Amino acid sequence: MNWDTQFAHRTAQMKRSTVREILKLTSQPDMISFAGGLPAPELFPVDRIREATDTVLHERGREALQYSTTEGMAELRGWIAERMSASGKLNVSPDNILILSGSQQALDLCARVLLDEGDRVIVENPTYVGMLQAWKPYMPDFTAIPTDENGMIIEALEPVLAAEPDAFKLLYSIPSFQNPQGTTMSANRRAHLGRLLAHYGLPMYEDDPYGDLVFEGEKMPTVLELEAEARGSRDIDGSVMYAGTFSKTLTPGLRVGWVAAALPVIDKLVQVKQATDLHTSTLSQFITYELLRDPQMLETHVATLRRVYRERRDLMLATLEEAFPEGVTWTRPTGGLFLMVTLPEGMDAVQVLQEAVKQKVAFVPGDGFYVGPEGTGANTFRLNYSNARPERIVEGIRRLGSVLKEMMAAKA
């Protein structure tokens, strides 16, 4: 049987994730990996999760092991709605919340209900490779907006919208500690973007998996809040869909995320989720809610994550300064999990990776994050600092610096 002739045409747009494939290298115990966007496993609240699981099974085991509603556990949706309303800028109802199997599922479901072939989608460049992987099979037409150290350049977006005000179906962005660059959209740009969305009625998918992992300053207002403010409303009945997750603040193994959106959007997402997996794991939802019932648990745990990840970021930045050759630059994140390195023009990060792997160091080349002609972003790569212990950060960056110095000297 030649299965290649039987697959749907859209599968031609599907590719294995570069990140997931490179992660296979990390199974080698002597490999120092800066590749995946992985939290630090030694910080997982294992004992607290064990206690929460025992409590759930003892007190509500029959509920937690049964099928559940597609929308998700009522108490958990209520907790999320209350937390999102805490700033006073939004009135979020539990009906605006859909519980998902990680925020990656939100990308998949939103594509199913929103995107037709040829729809025009605005993205920041570079952008999240997992979004591209989820949306490309629906064959939209991506329009890339450039970025700098303050995120998407909204001044470059505005004339694009003004020239074709009804041309675009959707805008996608990770405003806080963006993947892959680690950059954050400035307060002025967020407010400007909120006004543009309200003016043009342009739907936006605001992806916010890292927003709580702030190292410096205060957490930024969400575009969801700013778009509502621009409309003179506190209700989630505008154009922004907001996706969050507990994967980076509790543990990714629970696979619990959510999307907050206007009721018509939630209704369509519920319909497509029913056809996808019926509902997110009931047991995972109950365990997550049991953890969150302790008002200090999440606050204390996130404070630990911020402290440790900040220390690891600082160590990586200091070692980059020491070990990398002149002509190589990198971003300086104020939170999150990543930074991005830019090599001199003409260098290929894939070739660097091939040499780095020989020295037992792995990272993710940047070309897969870019929208544009083949080779765009070929001289960039992403580094993760949250998952590696301090001594491995120092050793790995030094090895990588040696590789770069040798390759750059050979080109000279």
C-alpha atoms as a printed R data frame, in Angstrom:
    type eleno elety resid chain resno       x      y      z
1   ATOM     1    CA   MET     A     1   0.000  0.000  0.000
2   ATOM     2    CA   ASN     A     2   1.423  3.392 -1.013
3   ATOM     3    CA   TRP     A     3   0.122  5.558  1.794
4   ATOM     4    CA   ASP     A     4   1.768  8.674  0.395
5   ATOM     5    CA   THR     A     5  -0.957  8.881 -2.248
6   ATOM     6    CA   GLN     A     6  -3.731  8.648  0.355
7   ATOM     7    CA   PHE     A     7  -2.879 11.520  2.663
8   ATOM     8    CA   ALA     A     8  -4.891 14.760  2.552
9   ATOM     9    CA   HIS     A     9  -3.254 17.570  0.560
10  ATOM    10    CA   ARG     A    10  -2.831 19.674  3.695
11  ATOM    11    CA   THR     A    11  -0.428 17.099  5.151
12  ATOM    12    CA   ALA     A    12   2.162 18.385  2.689
13  ATOM    13    CA   GLN     A    13   2.360 21.432  4.982
14  ATOM    14    CA   MET     A    14   3.060 19.271  8.027
15  ATOM    15    CA   LYS     A    15   6.594 18.744  9.275
16  ATOM    16    CA   ARG     A    16   8.066 17.305 12.422
17  ATOM    17    CA   SER     A    17   8.944 20.012 14.916
18  ATOM    18    CA   THR     A    18  12.597 20.994 14.681
19  ATOM    19    CA   VAL     A    19  12.616 21.542 18.429
20  ATOM    20    CA   ARG     A    20  11.121 18.124 19.163
21  ATOM    21    CA   GLU     A    21  13.591 16.406 16.847
22  ATOM    22    CA   ILE     A    22  16.577 18.155 18.423
23  ATOM    23    CA   LEU     A    23  15.278 17.193 21.869
24  ATOM    24    CA   LYS     A    24  16.017 13.576 20.960
25  ATOM    25    CA   LEU     A    25  19.685 14.523 21.244
26  ATOM    26    CA   THR     A    26  19.160 15.498 24.852
27  ATOM    27    CA   SER     A    27  18.469 11.890 25.816
28  ATOM    28    CA   GLN     A    28  22.241 11.452 25.712
29  ATOM    29    CA   PRO     A    29  23.316 11.994 29.338
30  ATOM    30    CA   ASP     A    30  26.503 13.862 28.385
31  ATOM    31    CA   MET     A    31  24.705 16.301 26.049
32  ATOM    32    CA   ILE     A    32  24.352 19.867 27.348
33  ATOM    33    CA   SER     A    33  21.079 21.065 25.898
34  ATOM    34    CA   PHE     A    34  19.916 24.642 25.476
35  ATOM    35    CA   ALA     A    35  17.344 23.447 22.933
36  ATOM    36    CA   GLY     A    36  13.909 22.856 24.433
37  ATOM    37    CA   GLY     A    37  11.721 25.371 26.202
38  ATOM    38    CA   LEU     A    38  11.794 23.165 29.258
39  ATOM    39    CA   PRO     A    39  11.202 24.239 32.851
40  ATOM    40    CA   ALA     A    40  13.717 23.069 35.461
41  ATOM    41    CA   PRO     A    41  12.531 19.614 36.593
42  ATOM    42    CA   GLU     A    42  14.301 19.902 39.951
43  ATOM    43    CA   LEU     A    43  11.897 22.764 40.754
44  ATOM    44    CA   PHE     A    44   8.703 20.823 40.032
45  ATOM    45    CA   PRO     A    45   6.559 20.768 43.210
46  ATOM    46    CA   VAL     A    46   6.524 16.952 43.237
47  ATOM    47    CA   ASP     A    47   5.643 16.499 46.903
48  ATOM    48    CA   ARG     A    48   2.852 19.074 46.730
49  ATOM    49    CA   ILE     A    49   1.455 17.445 43.578
50  ATOM    50    CA   ARG     A    50   1.558 14.047 45.304
51  ATOM    51    CA   GLU     A    51  -0.384 15.473 48.245
52  ATOM    52    CA   ALA     A    52  -2.890 17.146 45.924
53  ATOM    53    CA   THR     A    53  -3.376 13.914 43.987
54  ATOM    54    CA   ASP     A    54  -3.977 11.944 47.183
55  ATOM    55    CA   THR     A    55  -6.503 14.547 48.361
56  ATOM    56    CA   VAL     A    56  -8.350 14.545 45.067
57  ATOM    57    CA   LEU     A    57  -8.541 10.756 44.865
58  ATOM    58    CA   HIS     A    58  -9.575 10.459 48.511
59  ATOM    59    CA   GLU     A    59 -12.193 13.208 48.517
60  ATOM    60    CA   ARG     A    60 -13.420 13.418 44.900
61  ATOM    61    CA   GLY     A    61 -11.975 10.368 43.208
62  ATOM    62    CA   ARG     A    62 -15.109  9.245 41.403
63  ATOM    63    CA   GLU     A    63 -15.592 12.711 39.899
64  ATOM    64    CA   ALA     A    64 -11.923 13.095 38.989
65  ATOM    65    CA   LEU     A    65 -11.797  9.751 37.167
66  ATOM    66    CA   GLN     A    66 -15.035 10.262 35.217
67  ATOM    67    CA   TYR     A    67 -15.752 11.983 31.913
68  ATOM    68    CA   SER     A    68 -16.265 15.720 32.316
69  ATOM    69    CA   THR     A    69 -17.741 18.674 30.465
70  ATOM    70    CA   THR     A    70 -15.896 19.974 27.421
71  ATOM    71    CA   GLU     A    71 -15.725 23.484 28.883
72  ATOM    72    CA   GLY     A    72 -13.723 22.210 31.851
73  ATOM    73    CA   MET     A    73 -13.993 21.973 35.624
74  ATOM    74    CA   ALA     A    74 -16.273 24.750 36.888
75  ATOM    75    CA   GLU     A    75 -14.107 25.579 39.924
76  ATOM    76    CA   LEU     A    76 -10.944 25.839 37.846
77  ATOM    77    CA   ARG     A    77 -12.617 28.069 35.267
78  ATOM    78    CA   GLY     A    78 -13.866 30.232 38.107
79  ATOM    79    CA   TRP     A    79 -10.378 30.503 39.613
80  ATOM    80    CA   ILE     A    80  -8.907 31.593 36.253
81  ATOM    81    CA   ALA     A    81 -11.719 34.090 35.651
82  ATOM    82    CA   GLU     A    82 -11.239 35.613 39.112
83  ATOM    83    CA   ARG     A    83  -7.468 35.859 38.642
84  ATOM    84    CA   MET     A    84  -7.845 37.515 35.229
85  ATOM    85    CA   SER     A    85 -10.317 39.995 36.739
86  ATOM    86    CA   ALA     A    86  -8.102 40.830 39.733
87  ATOM    87    CA   SER     A    87  -6.493 43.887 38.121
88  ATOM    88    CA   GLY     A    88  -9.889 45.546 37.845
89  ATOM    89    CA   LYS     A    89  -9.398 46.098 34.114
90  ATOM    90    CA   LEU     A    90 -11.558 43.159 33.000
91  ATOM    91    CA   ASN     A    91 -14.790 41.466 34.032
92  ATOM    92    CA   VAL     A    92 -14.074 37.850 33.133
93  ATOM    93    CA   SER     A    93 -16.809 35.258 33.510
94  ATOM    94    CA   PRO     A    94 -16.125 31.527 33.799
95  ATOM    95    CA   ASP     A    95 -18.185 31.277 30.605
96  ATOM    96    CA   ASN     A    96 -15.355 33.143 28.836
97  ATOM    97    CA   ILE     A    97 -12.898 30.361 29.782
98  ATOM    98    CA   LEU     A    98 -12.282 27.033 28.035
99  ATOM    99    CA   ILE     A    99  -9.882 24.563 29.676
100 ATOM   100    CA   LEU     A   100  -7.475 22.956 27.224
101 ATOM   101    CA   SER     A   101  -4.860 20.218 27.054
102 ATOM   102    CA   GLY     A   102  -2.032 22.753 27.206
103 ATOM   103    CA   SER     A   103  -2.089 26.082 25.408
104 ATOM   104    CA   GLN     A   104  -0.734 24.406 22.256
105 ATOM   105    CA   GLN     A   105  -4.202 22.919 21.825
106 ATOM   106    CA   ALA     A   106  -5.624 26.437 21.690
107 ATOM   107    CA   LEU     A   107  -3.510 27.095 18.594
108 ATOM   108    CA   ASP     A   108  -4.809 23.973 16.902
109 ATOM   109    CA   LEU     A   109  -8.459 24.584 17.755
110 ATOM   110    CA   CYS     A   110  -8.364 28.271 16.826
111 ATOM   111    CA   ALA     A   111  -6.931 27.401 13.426
112 ATOM   112    CA   ARG     A   112  -9.750 24.940 12.837
113 ATOM   113    CA   VAL     A   113 -12.492 27.433 13.603
114 ATOM   114    CA   LEU     A   114 -10.943 30.595 12.146
115 ATOM   115    CA   LEU     A   115  -8.652 29.851  9.205
116 ATOM   116    CA   ASP     A   116  -9.566 29.067  5.627
117 ATOM   117    CA   GLU     A   117  -7.061 28.549  2.845
118 ATOM   118    CA   GLY     A   118  -5.649 31.885  1.705
119 ATOM   119    CA   ASP     A   119  -6.658 33.821  4.837
120 ATOM   120    CA   ARG     A   120  -4.098 36.489  5.647
121 ATOM   121    CA   VAL     A   121  -2.490 36.261  9.070
122 ATOM   122    CA   ILE     A   122  -0.138 38.826 10.599
123 ATOM   123    CA   VAL     A   123   2.759 37.511 12.685
124 ATOM   124    CA   GLU     A   124   5.838 39.014 14.296
125 ATOM   125    CA   ASN     A   125   9.106 37.927 12.703
126 ATOM   126    CA   PRO     A   126  10.560 35.682 14.053
127 ATOM   127    CA   THR     A   127   7.571 33.915 15.584
128 ATOM   128    CA   TYR     A   128   6.712 30.775 17.532
129 ATOM   129    CA   VAL     A   129   7.479 27.667 15.499
130 ATOM   130    CA   GLY     A   130   4.685 25.721 17.238
131 ATOM   131    CA   MET     A   131   2.135 28.190 15.870
132 ATOM   132    CA   LEU     A   132   3.538 27.795 12.360
133 ATOM   133    CA   GLN     A   133   3.381 24.030 12.727
134 ATOM   134    CA   ALA     A   134  -0.268 24.186 13.863
135 ATOM   135    CA   TRP     A   135  -1.486 26.745 11.313
136 ATOM   136    CA   LYS     A   136   0.430 25.991  8.114
137 ATOM   137    CA   PRO     A   137  -1.728 22.946  7.213
138 ATOM   138    CA   TYR     A   138  -4.690 25.336  6.862
139 ATOM   139    CA   MET     A   139  -2.638 27.201  4.237
140 ATOM   140    CA   PRO     A   140  -3.021 30.815  5.374
141 ATOM   141    CA   ASP     A   141  -0.932 33.592  3.860
142 ATOM   142    CA   PHE     A   142   1.437 34.982  6.503
143 ATOM   143    CA   THR     A   143   2.416 38.647  6.610
144 ATOM   144    CA   ALA     A   144   5.526 39.217  8.722
145 ATOM   145    CA   ILE     A   145   6.020 42.375 10.785
146 ATOM   146    CA   PRO     A   146   9.604 43.096 11.915
147 ATOM   147    CA   THR     A   147  10.641 43.141 15.557
148 ATOM   148    CA   ASP     A   148  13.321 44.759 17.693
149 ATOM   149    CA   GLU     A   149  14.299 44.663 21.362
150 ATOM   150    CA   ASN     A   150  10.823 46.066 22.228
151 ATOM   151    CA   GLY     A   151   8.865 43.404 20.377
152 ATOM   152    CA   MET     A   152   6.721 43.760 17.283
153 ATOM   153    CA   ILE     A   153   7.263 47.156 15.681
154 ATOM   154    CA   ILE     A   154   3.713 48.493 15.797
155 ATOM   155    CA   GLU     A   155   4.785 51.533 13.760
156 ATOM   156    CA   ALA     A   156   5.455 49.072 10.917
157 ATOM   157    CA   LEU     A   157   2.123 47.329 11.458
158 ATOM   158    CA   GLU     A   158  -0.039 50.455 11.336
159 ATOM   159    CA   PRO     A   159   0.532 51.337  7.649
160 ATOM   160    CA   VAL     A   160  -0.065 47.696  6.673
161 ATOM   161    CA   LEU     A   161  -3.494 47.804  8.302
162 ATOM   162    CA   ALA     A   162  -4.256 51.273  6.954
163 ATOM   163    CA   ALA     A   163  -3.465 50.215  3.381
164 ATOM   164    CA   GLU     A   164  -5.757 47.165  3.522
165 ATOM   165    CA   PRO     A   165  -8.055 47.598  6.507
166 ATOM   166    CA   ASP     A   166 -10.257 44.580  5.779
167 ATOM   167    CA   ALA     A   167  -7.638 42.257  4.345
168 ATOM   168    CA   PHE     A   168  -6.461 40.376  7.419
169 ATOM   169    CA   LYS     A   169  -8.157 37.581  9.319
170 ATOM   170    CA   LEU     A   170  -6.000 37.393 12.418
171 ATOM   171    CA   LEU     A   171  -2.906 38.710 14.209
172 ATOM   172    CA   TYR     A   172  -0.687 36.440 16.319
173 ATOM   173    CA   SER     A   173   1.812 37.600 18.941
174 ATOM   174    CA   ILE     A   174   3.612 36.568 22.131
175 ATOM   175    CA   PRO     A   175   3.982 40.027 23.704
176 ATOM   176    CA   SER     A   176   5.804 38.926 26.891
177 ATOM   177    CA   PHE     A   177   9.224 37.206 26.761
178 ATOM   178    CA   GLN     A   178   8.629 36.097 23.213
179 ATOM   179    CA   ASN     A   179   9.585 32.681 21.902
180 ATOM   180    CA   PRO     A   180  12.206 32.575 20.354
181 ATOM   181    CA   GLN     A   181  13.767 35.971 21.118
182 ATOM   182    CA   GLY     A   182  12.864 36.520 24.772
183 ATOM   183    CA   THR     A   183  11.923 40.117 23.937
184 ATOM   184    CA   THR     A   184   8.949 41.961 25.425
185 ATOM   185    CA   MET     A   185   6.576 44.359 23.702
186 ATOM   186    CA   SER     A   186   6.882 47.773 25.364
187 ATOM   187    CA   ALA     A   187   3.983 49.375 27.238
188 ATOM   188    CA   ASN     A   188   3.552 52.069 24.581
189 ATOM   189    CA   ARG     A   189   3.448 49.523 21.776
190 ATOM   190    CA   ARG     A   190   0.929 47.378 23.630
191 ATOM   191    CA   ALA     A   191  -1.365 50.340 24.111
192 ATOM   192    CA   HIS     A   192  -0.924 51.323 20.456
193 ATOM   193    CA   LEU     A   193  -1.709 47.766 19.361
194 ATOM   194    CA   GLY     A   194  -4.812 47.681 21.559
195 ATOM   195    CA   ARG     A   195  -6.093 50.867 19.905
196 ATOM   196    CA   LEU     A   196  -5.413 49.494 16.419
197 ATOM   197    CA   LEU     A   197  -7.240 46.244 17.159
198 ATOM   198    CA   ALA     A   198 -10.230 48.138 18.517
199 ATOM   199    CA   HIS     A   199 -10.244 50.541 15.554
200 ATOM   200    CA   TYR     A   200 -10.003 47.900 12.832
201 ATOM   201    CA   GLY     A   201 -11.877 45.106 14.617
202 ATOM   202    CA   LEU     A   202  -8.952 42.812 13.851
203 ATOM   203    CA   PRO     A   203  -8.951 39.527 15.804
204 ATOM   204    CA   MET     A   204  -5.772 38.803 17.748
205 ATOM   205    CA   TYR     A   205  -4.452 35.630 19.305
206 ATOM   206    CA   GLU     A   206  -2.462 36.731 22.364
207 ATOM   207    CA   ASP     A   207  -0.210 33.864 23.445
208 ATOM   208    CA   ASP     A   208   1.011 34.311 27.026
209 ATOM   209    CA   PRO     A   209   2.743 31.190 28.365
210 ATOM   210    CA   TYR     A   210   5.607 33.077 30.046
211 ATOM   211    CA   GLY     A   211   3.986 36.276 31.337
212 ATOM   212    CA   ASP     A   212   4.255 35.371 35.045
213 ATOM   213    CA   LEU     A   213   8.014 34.695 34.798
214 ATOM   214    CA   VAL     A   214   9.015 38.337 35.277
215 ATOM   215    CA   PHE     A   215  12.593 39.031 36.416
216 ATOM   216    CA   GLU     A   216  12.635 42.826 36.301
217 ATOM   217    CA   GLY     A   217   9.881 45.341 36.925
218 ATOM   218    CA   GLU     A   218   6.160 44.592 37.061
219 ATOM   219    CA   LYS     A   219   4.079 42.298 34.900
220 ATOM   220    CA   MET     A   220   2.878 44.138 31.794
221 ATOM   221    CA   PRO     A   221  -0.834 44.657 31.079
222 ATOM   222    CA   THR     A   222  -2.145 42.204 28.529
223 ATOM   223    CA   VAL     A   223  -3.240 43.296 25.073
224 ATOM   224    CA   LEU     A   224  -6.595 41.750 26.016
225 ATOM   225    CA   GLU     A   225  -6.922 44.395 28.751
226 ATOM   226    CA   LEU     A   226  -5.693 47.234 26.557
227 ATOM   227    CA   GLU     A   227  -8.000 46.405 23.652
228 ATOM   228    CA   ALA     A   228 -10.959 46.377 26.058
229 ATOM   229    CA   GLU     A   229  -9.817 49.724 27.463
230 ATOM   230    CA   ALA     A   230  -9.609 51.157 23.936
231 ATOM   231    CA   ARG     A   231 -13.226 50.074 23.386
232 ATOM   232    CA   GLY     A   232 -14.278 51.596 26.702
233 ATOM   233    CA   SER     A   233 -15.303 48.210 28.074
234 ATOM   234    CA   ARG     A   234 -14.273 45.702 30.731
235 ATOM   235    CA   ASP     A   235 -15.979 42.737 29.113
236 ATOM   236    CA   ILE     A   236 -14.273 40.115 26.969
237 ATOM   237    CA   ASP     A   237 -16.486 40.733 23.971
238 ATOM   238    CA   GLY     A   238 -13.882 42.277 21.674
239 ATOM   239    CA   SER     A   239 -11.392 40.873 19.219
240 ATOM   240    CA   VAL     A   240  -8.641 39.407 21.441
241 ATOM   241    CA   MET     A   241  -8.347 35.721 22.277
242 ATOM   242    CA   TYR     A   242  -5.970 35.148 25.191
243 ATOM   243    CA   ALA     A   243  -4.225 31.808 25.775
244 ATOM   244    CA   GLY     A   244  -2.575 30.876 29.072
245 ATOM   245    CA   THR     A   245  -1.099 27.749 30.600
246 ATOM   246    CA   PHE     A   246   0.052 26.165 33.847
247 ATOM   247    CA   SER     A   247   2.860 24.323 32.032
248 ATOM   248    CA   LYS     A   248   5.486 26.950 32.854
249 ATOM   249    CA   THR     A   249   4.288 27.815 36.376
250 ATOM   250    CA   LEU     A   250   3.296 24.371 37.743
251 ATOM   251    CA   THR     A   251   4.413 21.554 35.464
252 ATOM   252    CA   PRO     A   252   3.974 20.715 31.775
253 ATOM   253    CA   GLY     A   253   3.086 17.121 32.594
254 ATOM   254    CA   LEU     A   254  -0.362 18.116 33.842
255 ATOM   255    CA   ARG     A   255  -1.160 19.447 30.339
256 ATOM   256    CA   VAL     A   256  -3.612 22.103 31.540
257 ATOM   257    CA   GLY     A   257  -4.012 25.403 29.719
258 ATOM   258    CA   TRP     A   258  -6.875 27.693 28.835
259 ATOM   259    CA   VAL     A   259  -8.190 30.237 26.381
260 ATOM   260    CA   ALA     A   260 -10.221 33.311 27.327
261 ATOM   261    CA   ALA     A   261 -12.386 34.813 24.593
262 ATOM   262    CA   ALA     A   262 -15.762 36.236 23.646
263 ATOM   263    CA   LEU     A   263 -18.668 33.825 24.069
264 ATOM   264    CA   PRO     A   264 -19.198 33.130 20.322
265 ATOM   265    CA   VAL     A   265 -15.538 32.114 20.036
266 ATOM   266    CA   ILE     A   266 -15.723 29.876 23.102
267 ATOM   267    CA   ASP     A   267 -18.851 28.219 21.693
268 ATOM   268    CA   LYS     A   268 -17.103 27.327 18.423
269 ATOM   269    CA   LEU     A   269 -13.979 26.148 20.245
270 ATOM   270    CA   VAL     A   270 -16.130 23.904 22.453
271 ATOM   271    CA   GLN     A   271 -17.696 22.370 19.363
272 ATOM   272    CA   VAL     A   272 -14.359 21.543 17.782
273 ATOM   273    CA   LYS     A   273 -12.844 20.340 21.073
274 ATOM   274    CA   GLN     A   274 -15.732 17.922 21.474
275 ATOM   275    CA   ALA     A   275 -14.669 16.357 18.174
276 ATOM   276    CA   THR     A   276 -11.002 16.389 19.173
277 ATOM   277    CA   ASP     A   277 -10.683 14.907 22.665
278 ATOM   278    CA   LEU     A   278 -14.088 15.424 24.341
279 ATOM   279    CA   HIS     A   279 -12.424 17.255 27.252
280 ATOM   280    CA   THR     A   280  -9.110 17.883 28.968
281 ATOM   281    CA   SER     A   281  -8.025 15.237 31.487
282 ATOM   282    CA   THR     A   282 -10.430 15.456 34.411
283 ATOM   283    CA   LEU     A   283  -7.829 14.180 36.874
284 ATOM   284    CA   SER     A   284  -5.294 16.791 35.740
285 ATOM   285    CA   GLN     A   285  -7.861 19.541 36.165
286 ATOM   286    CA   PHE     A   286  -8.793 18.405 39.669
287 ATOM   287    CA   ILE     A   287  -5.125 18.162 40.706
288 ATOM   288    CA   THR     A   288  -4.402 21.618 39.281
289 ATOM   289    CA   TYR     A   289  -7.340 23.136 41.109
290 ATOM   290    CA   GLU     A   290  -6.383 21.414 44.359
291 ATOM   291    CA   LEU     A   291  -2.923 22.984 44.075
292 ATOM   292    CA   LEU     A   292  -4.408 26.409 43.384
293 ATOM   293    CA   ARG     A   293  -6.802 26.253 46.341
294 ATOM   294    CA   ASP     A   294  -3.816 27.080 48.550
295 ATOM   295    CA   PRO     A   295  -3.534 30.846 47.924
296 ATOM   296    CA   GLN     A   296   0.189 30.869 48.748
297 ATOM   297    CA   MET     A   297   1.178 27.837 46.701
298 ATOM   298    CA   LEU     A   298   1.368 29.377 43.243
299 ATOM   299    CA   GLU     A   299   2.719 32.705 44.492
300 ATOM   300    CA   THR     A   300   5.552 31.036 46.428
301 ATOM   301    CA   HIS     A   301   6.397 28.609 43.644
302 ATOM   302    CA   VAL     A   302   6.455 31.281 40.943
303 ATOM   303    CA   ALA     A   303   8.694 33.439 43.136
304 ATOM   304    CA   THR     A   304  11.158 30.541 43.280
305 ATOM   305    CA   LEU     A   305  11.019 30.095 39.511
306 ATOM   306    CA   ARG     A   306  11.654 33.792 38.953
307 ATOM   307    CA   ARG     A   307  14.656 33.791 41.279
308 ATOM   308    CA   VAL     A   308  16.287 30.653 39.849
309 ATOM   309    CA   TYR     A   309  15.611 31.506 36.206
310 ATOM   310    CA   ARG     A   310  16.874 35.046 36.727
311 ATOM   311    CA   GLU     A   311  20.113 33.662 38.188
312 ATOM   312    CA   ARG     A   312  20.507 31.312 35.225
313 ATOM   313    CA   ARG     A   313  19.772 34.078 32.740
314 ATOM   314    CA   ASP     A   314  22.361 36.301 34.412
315 ATOM   315    CA   LEU     A   315  24.927 33.501 34.345
316 ATOM   316    CA   MET     A   316  24.289 32.750 30.673
317 ATOM   317    CA   LEU     A   317  24.547 36.419 29.711
318 ATOM   318    CA   ALA     A   318  27.798 36.811 31.646
319 ATOM   319    CA   THR     A   319  29.279 33.674 30.094
320 ATOM   320    CA   LEU     A   320  28.224 34.769 26.604
321 ATOM   321    CA   GLU     A   321  30.137 38.018 27.156
322 ATOM   322    CA   GLU     A   322  33.192 36.058 28.231
323 ATOM   323    CA   ALA     A   323  33.140 33.195 25.728
324 ATOM   324    CA   PHE     A   324  31.546 34.367 22.449
325 ATOM   325    CA   PRO     A   325  33.649 36.066 19.768
326 ATOM   326    CA   GLU     A   326  33.245 39.653 18.637
327 ATOM   327    CA   GLY     A   327  30.599 40.074 15.967
328 ATOM   328    CA   VAL     A   328  28.071 37.779 17.671
329 ATOM   329    CA   THR     A   329  25.132 39.467 19.424
330 ATOM   330    CA   TRP     A   330  22.182 38.305 21.513
331 ATOM   331    CA   THR     A   331  18.969 39.523 23.114
332 ATOM   332    CA   ARG     A   332  18.740 40.336 26.833
333 ATOM   333    CA   PRO     A   333  15.400 39.080 28.144
334 ATOM   334    CA   THR     A   334  13.757 40.500 31.256
335 ATOM   335    CA   GLY     A   335  11.865 37.266 31.927
336 ATOM   336    CA   GLY     A   336  10.805 33.969 30.415
337 ATOM   337    CA   LEU     A   337  12.938 31.083 29.198
338 ATOM   338    CA   PHE     A   338  14.870 32.144 26.090
339 ATOM   339    CA   LEU     A   339  17.322 34.426 24.403
340 ATOM   340    CA   MET     A   340  18.305 34.562 20.738
341 ATOM   341    CA   VAL     A   341  21.785 34.773 19.251
342 ATOM   342    CA   THR     A   342  22.599 36.454 15.934
343 ATOM   343    CA   LEU     A   343  25.757 35.428 14.072
344 ATOM   344    CA   PRO     A   344  27.544 37.500 11.455
345 ATOM   345    CA   GLU     A   345  25.888 37.536  8.027
346 ATOM   346    CA   GLY     A   346  26.830 34.511  5.972
347 ATOM   347    CA   MET     A   347  27.101 32.108  8.884
348 ATOM   348    CA   ASP     A   348  24.641 29.211  9.085
349 ATOM   349    CA   ALA     A   349  23.391 28.155 12.524
350 ATOM   350    CA   VAL     A   350  22.612 24.648 11.253
351 ATOM   351    CA   GLN     A   351  26.282 24.183 10.403
352 ATOM   352    CA   VAL     A   352  27.206 25.552 13.821
353 ATOM   353    CA   LEU     A   353  24.821 23.046 15.423
354 ATOM   354    CA   GLN     A   354  26.475 20.178 13.551
355 ATOM   355    CA   GLU     A   355  29.829 21.159 15.005
356 ATOM   356    CA   ALA     A   356  28.377 21.935 18.446
357 ATOM   357    CA   VAL     A   357  26.794 18.490 18.708
358 ATOM   358    CA   LYS     A   358  30.267 16.983 18.273
359 ATOM   359    CA   GLN     A   359  31.168 18.942 21.407
360 ATOM   360    CA   LYS     A   360  28.013 17.671 23.123
361 ATOM   361    CA   VAL     A   361  26.079 20.958 23.036
362 ATOM   362    CA   ALA     A   362  22.632 21.422 21.456
363 ATOM   363    CA   PHE     A   363  20.480 24.449 20.590
364 ATOM   364    CA   VAL     A   364  17.707 25.291 18.119
365 ATOM   365    CA   PRO     A   365  18.646 26.984 14.815
366 ATOM   366    CA   GLY     A   366  16.557 30.066 14.149
367 ATOM   367    CA   ASP     A   367  15.474 29.619 10.532
368 ATOM   368    CA   GLY     A   368  12.363 27.622 11.489
369 ATOM   369    CA   PHE     A   369  11.045 30.580 13.481
370 ATOM   370    CA   TYR     A   370  11.086 32.986 10.538
371 ATOM   371    CA   VAL     A   371   8.467 33.759  7.908
372 ATOM   372    CA   GLY     A   372   9.961 34.777  4.574
373 ATOM   373    CA   PRO     A   373  12.219 33.495  1.798
374 ATOM   374    CA   GLU     A   374  14.248 30.359  2.417
375 ATOM   375    CA   GLY     A   375  17.308 31.168  4.487
376 ATOM   376    CA   THR     A   376  15.679 33.980  6.476
377 ATOM   377    CA   GLY     A   377  17.089 33.822  9.985
378 ATOM   378    CA   ALA     A   378  19.700 31.235  9.013
379 ATOM   379    CA   ASN     A   379  22.326 33.092 11.056
380 ATOM   380    CA   THR     A   380  20.315 32.974 14.300
381 ATOM   381    CA   PHE     A   381  19.709 30.411 17.018
382 ATOM   382    CA   ARG     A   382  17.702 30.151 20.237
383 ATOM   383    CA   LEU     A   383  19.141 29.322 23.655
384 ATOM   384    CA   ASN     A   384  17.125 28.172 26.678
385 ATOM   385    CA   TYR     A   385  18.544 28.941 30.120
386 ATOM   386    CA   SER     A   386  15.833 27.608 32.446
387 ATOM   387    CA   ASN     A   387  16.538 23.896 32.096
388 ATOM   388    CA   ALA     A   388  20.322 23.700 32.558
389 ATOM   389    CA   ARG     A   389  22.067 23.723 35.919
390 ATOM   390    CA   PRO     A   390  24.562 26.580 36.432
391 ATOM   391    CA   GLU     A   391  27.701 24.518 35.896
392 ATOM   392    CA   ARG     A   392  26.304 23.134 32.634
393 ATOM   393    CA   ILE     A   393  25.390 26.637 31.445
394 ATOM   394    CA   VAL     A   394  28.985 27.764 31.914
395 ATOM   395    CA   GLU     A   395  30.508 24.666 30.334
396 ATOM   396    CA   GLY     A   396  28.040 24.560 27.443
397 ATOM   397    CA   ILE     A   397  28.418 28.234 26.513
398 ATOM   398    CA   ARG     A   398  32.208 27.958 26.681
399 ATOM   399    CA   ARG     A   399  32.164 24.943 24.368
400 ATOM   400    CA   LEU     A   400  29.821 26.769 22.005
401 ATOM   401    CA   GLY     A   401  32.066 29.834 22.097
402 ATOM   402    CA   SER     A   402  35.054 27.698 21.099
403 ATOM   403    CA   VAL     A   403  33.095 26.244 18.177
404 ATOM   404    CA   LEU     A   404  32.127 29.737 16.977
405 ATOM   405    CA   LYS     A   405  35.676 31.064 17.285
406 ATOM   406    CA   GLU     A   406  37.054 28.171 15.230
407 ATOM   407    CA   MET     A   407  34.382 28.512 12.543
408 ATOM   408    CA   MET     A   408  34.742 32.293 12.310
409 ATOM   409    CA   ALA     A   409  38.530 32.037 12.127
410 ATOM   410    CA   ALA     A   410  38.232 29.514  9.299
411 ATOM   411    CA   LYS     A   411  36.020 31.971  7.356
412 ATOM   412    CA   ALA     A   412  38.376 34.904  7.891
